[in-house]
């Protein structure tokens, strides 16, 4: 198992990167494209802080509720966030630890690079 062909996922899982199908690569590219939007990325980072309803996310990020709802719909479709219903409200949170770990690793990478300048 060569390090060029294998990528280690969290929780001890491995993914054979060479075996990714064209469809898998397309989905991966679309996921990164979704995260390339600053508003969506801010929403993701906010959802990492804990489960919140749309109104709270919108208020804390100073975005309109309709814009946040639109972005959350796209993020849910990509399985990056999930909505959990509590009574009449839906609370949004990051879908799983893989998503959180990718964002934490990339944020650490950015901060690390900043220290070298």
C-alpha positions as CSV (number, residue, x, y, z in Angstrom):
1,X,0.0,0.0,0.0
2,X,1.8,3.1,-1.3
3,X,1.3,6.5,0.3
4,X,0.7,7.9,-3.2
5,X,-2.4,5.7,-3.7
6,X,-3.8,5.8,-0.2
7,X,-5.3,8.5,1.8
8,X,-6.0,8.0,5.5
9,X,-9.5,9.0,6.6
10,X,-10.4,9.7,10.3
11,X,-11.4,6.9,12.5
12,X,-8.8,4.5,11.1
13,X,-10.6,4.1,7.7
14,X,-8.7,4.2,4.5
15,X,-9.7,5.2,1.0
16,X,-7.9,3.9,-2.0
17,X,-7.7,7.2,-3.9
18,X,-6.7,5.4,-7.1
19,X,-10.0,3.4,-7.1
20,X,-12.2,6.5,-7.0
21,X,-14.6,6.4,-9.9
22,X,-15.1,9.4,-12.2
23,X,-18.4,10.0,-10.5
24,X,-16.7,10.0,-7.1
25,X,-14.2,12.6,-8.3
26,X,-17.0,14.7,-9.7
27,X,-18.9,14.6,-6.4
28,X,-15.7,15.4,-4.5
29,X,-15.1,18.4,-6.8
30,X,-18.7,19.6,-6.4
31,X,-18.2,19.4,-2.6
32,X,-15.2,21.6,-2.7
33,X,-16.9,24.0,-5.1
34,X,-19.8,24.3,-2.6
35,X,-17.3,25.1,0.2
36,X,-15.6,27.6,-2.1
37,X,-18.4,30.2,-1.5
38,X,-17.5,32.4,1.5
39,X,-21.0,32.6,2.9
40,X,-21.5,28.8,2.7
41,X,-18.1,28.3,4.4
42,X,-19.0,30.7,7.1
43,X,-22.3,28.8,7.6
44,X,-20.4,25.5,7.8
45,X,-18.0,27.0,10.4
46,X,-21.0,28.3,12.4
47,X,-22.6,24.8,12.3
48,X,-19.4,23.3,13.7
49,X,-20.0,25.4,16.9
50,X,-23.2,23.5,17.6
51,X,-26.7,22.9,16.5
52,X,-28.6,26.1,15.6
53,X,-31.8,27.1,13.8
54,X,-31.7,29.1,10.6
55,X,-32.6,32.4,12.3
56,X,-29.7,32.2,14.8
57,X,-27.2,31.3,12.0
58,X,-28.5,34.2,9.9
59,X,-28.3,36.7,12.8
60,X,-24.8,35.6,13.9
61,X,-23.4,35.9,10.4
62,X,-25.4,39.0,9.5
63,X,-26.9,37.3,6.5
64,X,-30.6,37.2,5.4
65,X,-32.6,34.2,6.6
66,X,-33.6,33.4,3.0
67,X,-30.0,33.3,1.9
68,X,-28.9,31.1,4.8
69,X,-31.9,28.7,4.0
70,X,-30.8,28.6,0.4
71,X,-27.2,27.8,1.3
72,X,-28.3,25.2,3.9
73,X,-30.4,23.4,1.3
74,X,-27.3,23.1,-0.9
75,X,-25.1,22.0,1.9
76,X,-27.7,19.4,3.0
77,X,-27.9,18.1,-0.5
78,X,-24.2,17.5,-0.4
79,X,-24.5,15.8,3.0
80,X,-22.3,18.5,4.6
81,X,-24.9,19.5,7.2
82,X,-28.0,17.8,8.6
83,X,-31.2,19.2,10.0
84,X,-32.6,17.8,13.2
85,X,-36.2,18.7,14.0
86,X,-37.0,19.9,17.5
87,X,-40.7,20.7,17.9
88,X,-41.4,23.3,15.2
89,X,-37.8,24.2,14.5
90,X,-35.0,22.5,12.5
91,X,-31.6,22.8,14.0
92,X,-28.6,22.5,11.6
93,X,-25.3,20.9,12.4
94,X,-22.3,19.5,10.6
95,X,-23.2,16.1,9.2
96,X,-20.3,14.1,10.7
97,X,-16.8,14.2,12.0
98,X,-15.2,13.8,8.6
99,X,-16.6,17.1,7.5
100,X,-15.5,18.9,10.7
101,X,-12.0,17.3,10.4
102,X,-11.5,18.5,6.8
103,X,-12.5,22.1,7.8
104,X,-10.3,22.0,11.0
105,X,-7.3,20.7,9.1
106,X,-7.6,23.3,6.3
107,X,-8.1,26.1,8.9
108,X,-5.0,24.9,10.7
109,X,-3.1,24.8,7.4
110,X,-4.1,28.5,6.7
111,X,-3.1,29.7,10.1
112,X,0.2,27.7,9.9
113,X,1.0,29.4,6.6
114,X,0.2,32.8,8.0
115,X,2.9,32.2,10.7
116,X,5.6,31.7,8.1
117,X,5.2,35.1,6.4
